[in-house]
């Protein structure tokens, strides 16, 4: 059995200090963008969502339910079905 190893050709340009610096700058830029997104989410979006939830909860609690007539004493309201028996 014969094994073939694929090796990079020696004609490829070597990595210079600029490519390393460019990758480092891109990584720092991505980290800064992620930090901005997280901070905006926690500082702006989360408080707005919490305040909106509190306002909605208060609005729904204060809204009065539809008035139901009070049942008379001793009267039980129920639904029933009449089944006729045919012989």
NORZILIN-V531862 format. One record per residue. N is the residue number from 1. RES is the residue in one small letter. SS is DSSP state (hx for helix, st for strand, lp for the rest). Layout:
# NORZILIN-V531862
n = (N;N)
res = (RES;RES)
ss = (SS;SS)
This chain:
# NORZILIN-V531862
n = (1;2;3;4;5;6;7;8;9;10;11;12;13;14;15;16;17;18;19;20;21;22;23;24;25;26;27;28;29;30;31;32;33;34;35;36;37;38;39;40;41;42;43;44;45;46;47;48;49;50;51;52;53;54;55;56;57;58;59;60;61;62;63;64;65;66;67;68;69;70;71;72;73;74;75;76;77;78;79;80;81;82;83;84;85;86;87)
res = (x;x;x;x;x;x;x;x;x;x;x;x;x;x;x;x;x;x;x;x;x;x;x;x;x;x;x;x;x;x;x;x;x;x;x;x;x;x;x;x;x;x;x;x;x;x;x;x;x;x;x;x;x;x;x;x;x;x;x;x;x;x;x;x;x;x;x;x;x;x;x;x;x;x;x;x;x;x;x;x;x;x;x;x;x;x;x)
ss = (lp;lp;lp;lp;lp;lp;lp;lp;lp;lp;lp;lp;lp;lp;lp;lp;hx;hx;hx;hx;hx;hx;hx;hx;hx;hx;hx;hx;hx;hx;hx;hx;hx;hx;hx;hx;hx;hx;hx;hx;hx;hx;hx;hx;hx;hx;hx;hx;hx;hx;hx;hx;hx;hx;hx;hx;hx;hx;hx;hx;hx;hx;lp;lp;lp;lp;lp;lp;lp;lp;lp;lp;lp;lp;lp;lp;lp;lp;lp;lp;lp;lp;lp;lp;lp;lp;lp)
